[in-house]
Amino acid sequence: MGFNNDDYLKGQIAKQYRDPKESSVKQTLEYEPFEVDETLMEKVTGSDIETLQTFVRDGEATYVDIAKCYWNQVLKHKEYNAVIALNPDVMKQAETLTYNEANDLMYGMPVLVKDNIATKDMPTTAGAAVLKDYQPEEDAEIIKRLRDKGALILGKTNLSEWANFMSTDSSNGYSAIGGQTKNAYGEFDVGGSSSGSSVAAALGMAPVTIGSETSGSIIYPASQNGVVGLKPTLGLVSQEGIIPISETHDTAGPITRTVKDAAVLLQAKTDLEETADWDAKSLSGIKVGIIDNETLKAVYRSEDEEILSRVKGKLNEAGAVVSSMEIDEEGFNVNYLNILKNEFNLGVASYFESSTFTLDNVLAFNQQNEKDFAPYNQELIRQSIEETYTNEEMAETIRQNQRSARKALDKAFESVDLIVTLSNYATVLYAAAGYPAVTLPGHKRLSGEPVGVTFIGKADQDMTLLEWAYAYEQHLKS
């Protein structure tokens, strides 16, 4: 989550870099690096998945070598607070792996996982002091799928505590367990809530990372750290074993340095059988609408219109038929805060049902030492407990939101194939609709701060969206 206007960002910069908080329960990476050839480490941490598999096939590296390179890269950049914990068993697991062309591309690939996603061999904390020692008995469904394909879970990434649903005054990327995550490119807003996953991807700490999103929590930090972030169609990725905010909005998604790697990770953790046609010219003839609503312009940052002009030029060069378009304003008027509060309270109780752990426990624990455990307050937790709604009220609000957002987007898709904006400006639209979105790196502000170009597609159009994203990515490279 997050708002991209200048005033909001000034406050975030002050919290993240001028007065960063650190709790008494912050975890530190007390691990030793491995002996690794520096040339190999540079090659490995700068490569995509296909190249890494080629290294193993050709005998240039083993899966153990690759795991050691990324382990060392995490430790090299630990001052960014992107990673909360490393998996002490990962090398033993890597030693059992051998290359076979028939293996999934994720086989032997280290993955860093947002710390609200259950892992049976490492604690899962959501960044919260109260969950410091919480050890799930089972992996989340998506982790099971990845392990079944031979992927290596390298460690857990930092996040905005409770996936940014603790306080409206919080600092993006801060958690009691992980401390303050820092942007990979300088003193810029790191974004949230998948802050650690985005920074880790940007700094080459793993070939792929996993984030989660309710409303902007993949797209925004990926945009802020110059990486690819995919928020999949709602329901495509299993939420089983992921600490929830909202069952009607939440989804996990890939955060990577290339579009192809995002597709590899997406397919490995879902039942998606569709394969991509990687054509650098696939945008040719595609009708693209760049959102031009005053609602968005009102919160634009000073350089946004100029950046959008550059995006339009690049899309035109790639052969797309580009126009400015206004989306039905009703789509932006969705009211989902009450939904999130209601579902957060119910979802946490359901997730921890066997231990009778609830948000009341969280609130009471933090109140013991709020300055240490909840330095930005915990008003959203309190409100989630205190504000009650009937099932009928919630169901109707969810229906209205979804109807308004889908109606607005579906109407727009009658005249275009693809909708484009910057960063997370249209989050409320695609989040309420449950439609996919992907943000792509390649543009920066004059200060050097990254800003992502975000493509929004139709429901279940995830792979097509990635094909178009690939074409844009390749055009920027050329």
Secondary structure, DSSP 8 states (H G I E B T S, - for coil): ----SHHHHHHHHIIIIIS----TT------------HHHHHHHHT--HHHHHHHHHTTS--HHHHHHHHHHHHHHTGGG--EEEE-TTHHHHHHT----TTS-TTTT-EEEEETTB-BTTB---TT-GGGTT---SS--HHHHHHHHTT-EEEEEE--SHHHH-S-TT--TTEETTTEE---TTSSS---SSSHHHHHHHHTTSSSEEEEEESSSTTHHHHHHTT-EEEE--TTSS--TTB--S-TTT-EEEEEESSHHHHHHHHHHTS---------TTTTTT-EEEEE--HHHHTT--TTHHHHHHHHHHHHHHTT-EEEEE---GGGG----HHHHHHHHHHHHHHHTGGGT--HHHHHHHHHTTHHHH-TT--HHHHHHHH----HHHHHHHHHHHHHHHHHHHHHHTTT-SEEEEETTTTHHHHHHHT--EEEEEEEE-TTS-EEEEEEE--TT-HHHHHHHHHHHHHHHH-
